[in-house]
Amino acid sequence: MQLQMLVAVAEEGTLQRAAERVYRTGPAVSIAIGKLEGELGTPLFDRSGHDFRLTDAGEVFLNYAKRMLSLRDEALAAAEGIKNIKRGHMRIGANQSIGEYLLPRLTEAFLKQYPDVKVKVVIGYSESVISALKHHELDVALVASRPRDSDLQAHLLMRDKLVAAMSPKHHLANTEVIHIQDLGAEPLIVLTVSSELRERVVETFRRFHIPLNVRVETETLESVKQMAARDMGMGIVPRMCVQKEEASGELIVKTIEEFREERNLWIVCRRQAREPSPVCQAFMKLIKSELNPALRPHYANARS
């Protein structure tokens, strides 16, 4: 309870809002935090202002508190009958392309089989999703970069390719084969520098000594597609993201010869002495059954 109160005060900023969140009175929360600080021998909050601000020690301890509470939740879920997958929770993290264009279908199929399991989905860049997984804030991660951390195990989820997406009005729309040399002077619409996809595009252009002519940087693949459809430039995106627009004719999708290398997508979980939770195992089994018929030949059988 002390840890719950600590997290509540840190996230809410005031005793009153924290007390409402944990269903206690303000004085009760203040006493609990004081006892915790006494046990640790250091103040966790700076009380000099109106709001409660974490000290340096508080910042460090808060991360451990969240991890301990997360482990408690996992233990309670296991003790309450999750072995039969009749109830429980599943926290899934995914990078943007998987999270927006593949995960909704997988989640829908999973909940049809296990309607009483509660699912939380977090979408972000691969690096932040993997960090959350390591800190026990997620149960499983679907990402585009295989982590090197020995505490994690990765299985190949599927393979995809990066393609050029453009308006039917684009002057390269009727070109049979596009080479990276054709794109040196083309205005491009790309994701921001913190994304794995952007890094992959930049590296390929650098390898072939072709300048990257960025017209627009944006945070989402949806905005890349929308801008490309308006003929504001060419987007370089994962093929899985443009299947609907390609079928409707809203976007012309072309393979770039120098981007023929397939992009591996991974499902990652923590490496533990025991097997992953039954819910995680059920989710991984469902992924195999859902992706195998739908995404052949880009699907790859899961393996370590």
C-alpha positions in Angstrom: 0.0 0.0 0.0 2.9 2.3 0.7 4.2 1.8 -2.8 0.8 2.4 -4.3 0.6 5.6 -2.4 4.0 6.7 -3.5 3.2 6.1 -7.1 -0.1 7.9 -6.7 1.4 11.0 -5.1 4.2 11.1 -7.8 1.8 10.9 -10.7 -1.0 13.0 -9.3 1.2 15.8 -7.7 -1.1 16.5 -4.7 -2.1 14.6 -1.6 -5.8 15.1 -2.2 -5.8 13.6 -5.8 -3.5 10.8 -4.7 -5.8 10.0 -1.7 -8.9 9.9 -4.0 -7.0 7.5 -6.3 -6.1 5.0 -3.6 -9.4 5.4 -1.6 -7.7 6.8 1.5 -7.6 10.2 3.3 -5.0 12.8 2.7 -3.5 12.4 6.2 -3.4 8.6 5.8 -1.4 9.0 2.6 0.9 11.6 4.2 1.6 9.2 7.2 2.3 6.3 4.9 4.8 8.3 2.8 6.5 9.5 6.0 6.8 5.9 7.3 8.3 4.8 3.9 10.8 7.7 4.0 11.7 6.7 7.6 12.4 3.1 6.5 14.6 4.3 3.6 16.3 7.0 5.6 15.9 9.7 3.0 13.1 12.1 1.8 11.3 11.0 -1.4 9.4 14.2 -2.0 10.3 17.9 -1.8 7.5 19.5 0.2 8.7 23.1 -0.1 6.1 24.1 -2.7 2.4 23.6 -3.1 2.8 20.3 -5.1 4.8 17.3 -4.1 8.0 16.9 -6.2 10.2 13.9 -6.2 13.7 14.2 -4.9 16.5 12.4 -6.8 16.1 9.5 -4.4 12.4 9.5 -5.0 12.9 9.4 -8.8 15.1 6.3 -8.4 12.8 4.5 -5.9 9.7 5.3 -8.0 10.9 3.1 -10.9 11.5 0.2 -8.5 8.1 0.8 -6.9 6.4 0.5 -10.2 8.2 -2.7 -11.0 7.4 -4.3 -7.7 3.7 -3.4 -8.1 3.7 -4.9 -11.5 5.3 -8.1 -10.3 2.6 -8.2 -7.5 -0.1 -7.9 -10.1 1.4 -10.7 -12.1 1.6 -12.9 -9.0 -2.0 -12.2 -8.1 -3.2 -12.9 -11.6 -1.5 -16.3 -11.6 -3.0 -17.1 -8.2 -6.5 -16.2 -9.3 -6.9 -18.8 -12.0 -5.2 -17.4 -15.0 -3.9 -20.9 -15.8 -7.2 -21.6 -17.4 -7.1 -18.3 -19.2 -10.6 -17.6 -17.9 -9.5 -14.2 -16.7 -6.4 -12.1 -16.3 -4.7 -9.3 -18.1 -2.4 -8.9 -21.0 -0.2 -5.9 -21.6 1.0 -5.7 -25.2 3.5 -3.1 -26.5 4.1 -2.6 -30.2 6.0 -0.3 -32.6 3.8 2.0 -34.7 3.5 -0.1 -37.9 2.6 -3.3 -36.0 0.5 -1.5 -33.4 -1.7 0.4 -35.9 -1.9 -2.0 -38.8 -1.6 -5.6 -37.5 -2.3 -5.6 -33.7 -6.0 -4.6 -33.9 -6.8 -7.8 -35.9 -4.7 -9.9 -33.6 -6.3 -8.4 -30.5 -9.8 -8.9 -31.9 -9.1 -12.6 -32.6 -7.6 -13.1 -29.1 -10.6 -11.5 -27.3 -13.0 -13.7 -29.3 -11.3 -16.7 -27.8 -10.7 -15.2 -24.4 -13.4 -12.6 -23.8 -12.7 -12.2 -20.1 -9.0 -11.3 -20.4 -8.4 -7.5 -20.2 -5.9 -6.2 -22.8 -3.8 -3.1 -22.5 -2.0 -1.9 -25.7 0.9 0.6 -25.7 2.2 1.9 -29.0 5.6 3.6 -29.3 9.0 3.4 -30.8 10.7 0.0 -30.6 13.3 1.2 -28.1 10.8 2.6 -25.6 8.6 -0.5 -25.9 11.5 -2.8 -25.2 12.5 -0.7 -22.2 8.9 -1.0 -20.8 9.0 -4.8 -21.3 12.3 -5.0 -19.3 10.8 -2.9 -16.5 7.9 -5.3 -16.2 5.4 -2.7 -17.5 4.5 -5.0 -20.5 4.1 -8.7 -20.9 5.1 -9.0 -24.5 6.4 -6.6 -27.2 6.1 -6.6 -31.0 8.9 -4.6 -32.5 11.0 -4.1 -35.6 14.5 -4.5 -34.0 15.7 -7.7 -32.4 16.9 -6.8 -28.9 20.4 -7.9 -27.9 19.6 -8.1 -24.1 20.2 -11.5 -22.7 17.3 -11.1 -20.3 14.9 -11.1 -23.3 14.0 -13.7 -25.8 12.8 -12.9 -29.4 10.9 -15.0 -31.9 10.6 -14.0 -35.5 7.0 -12.8 -36.1 6.9 -12.0 -39.8 8.8 -10.3 -42.6 7.8 -7.1 -44.4 9.4 -4.7 -46.8 9.8 -0.9 -47.1 8.1 0.5 -50.2 7.5 3.8 -51.9 4.0 5.2 -51.5 2.9 8.1 -53.8 -0.1 9.8 -55.3 -1.4 8.4 -58.7 -0.5 11.9 -60.0 3.2 11.5 -59.0 5.5 11.6 -62.0 7.1 8.2 -61.0 3.7 6.5 -60.5 3.9 4.8 -63.9 7.6 3.9 -63.6 8.0 0.1 -63.7 11.2 0.0 -61.6 12.3 2.6 -59.1 15.9 2.9 -58.1 17.3 4.8 -55.1 19.2 7.1 -57.6 15.8 8.3 -58.9 15.0 9.6 -55.4 17.9 11.9 -54.8 16.0 15.0 -55.9 12.5 13.7 -54.8 10.8 15.4 -51.8 10.3 12.8 -49.2 7.9 12.5 -46.3 9.5 10.6 -43.5 9.1 9.8 -39.8 11.0 11.7 -37.1 14.6 10.9 -36.3 13.8 8.8 -33.3 12.1 6.0 -35.2 13.7 2.7 -36.3 12.1 3.1 -39.8 13.7 6.5 -40.3 17.1 5.1 -39.3 16.7 2.3 -41.8 15.8 4.8 -44.6 18.7 7.1 -43.8 21.2 4.2 -43.6 20.2 2.9 -47.1 20.5 6.3 -48.7 23.8 6.8 -47.0 25.1 3.5 -48.2 24.4 4.4 -51.8 25.7 8.0 -51.4 22.3 9.5 -52.3 21.1 12.7 -50.6 18.0 12.4 -48.5 15.7 15.3 -49.6 13.3 15.5 -46.6 10.3 17.8 -47.3 8.2 16.8 -44.2 9.0 15.1 -40.9 6.0 13.7 -39.0 5.2 11.5 -36.0 2.8 9.0 -37.6 2.6 6.7 -40.6 -1.0 7.8 -41.1 0.1 11.3 -41.8 2.9 10.1 -44.1 0.2 8.3 -46.2 -2.2 11.2 -46.2 0.4 13.7 -47.3 1.7 11.3 -50.0 -1.9 10.8 -51.3 -2.1 14.6 -51.6 1.0 14.6 -53.8 3.1 16.5 -51.2 5.9 14.1 -51.7 6.8 10.4 -51.6 6.6 8.3 -48.5 8.8 5.3 -47.7 6.7 3.0 -45.5 6.2 -0.7 -44.5 4.1 -2.5 -47.1 1.7 -3.8 -44.4 0.6 -0.2 -43.8 -0.6 0.6 -47.3 -2.5 -2.5 -48.4 -5.9 -0.8 -48.1 -4.8 2.4 -50.0 -3.1 0.4 -52.7 -6.2 -1.7 -53.2 -8.5 1.4 -53.5 -6.1 3.2 -55.8 -5.6 6.1 -53.4 -1.9 5.4 -53.3 0.5 3.9 -55.9 2.9 1.5 -54.1 6.3 0.6 -55.7 9.2 -1.5 -54.7 12.5 0.4 -54.5 15.2 -1.9 -55.9 17.7 -1.0 -53.2 15.1 -1.7 -50.4 14.5 -5.3 -51.4 16.0 -6.5 -48.1 13.2 -7.8 -45.9 12.4 -6.1 -42.6 12.1 -8.6 -39.7 9.5 -8.0 -37.1 9.8 -9.7 -33.7 7.7 -10.8 -30.8 9.7 -10.4 -27.6 9.1 -11.5 -24.0 11.2 -11.7 -20.8 13.5 -14.7 -20.4 12.4 -16.3 -17.2 13.2 -19.5 -15.3 9.6 -20.5 -15.8 7.7 -20.4 -19.1 5.8 -17.2 -20.1 2.4 -16.9 -18.5 -0.5 -19.0 -20.0 -2.0 -15.8 -21.4 1.2 -14.9 -23.2 1.5 -18.4 -24.5 -2.0 -18.3 -25.8 -1.4 -15.0 -27.5 1.8 -16.3 -29.2 -0.1 -19.4 -30.4 -2.8 -17.2 -31.8 -0.3 -15.1 -33.7 1.0 -18.1 -35.5 -2.5 -19.3 -36.5 -3.6 -15.8 -37.6 -0.5 -14.7 -39.5 0.5 -18.0 -41.2 -2.4 -18.2 -43.7 -2.8 -14.4 -44.1 0.7 -13.1 -44.7 2.4 -15.9 -46.6 5.1 -15.7 -48.0 6.1 -12.8 -45.7 5.3 -14.8 -42.5 8.1 -16.8 -40.9 7.5 -19.6 -38.4 8.4 -18.4 -34.9 11.8 -19.4 -33.7 14.2 -18.3 -31.0 
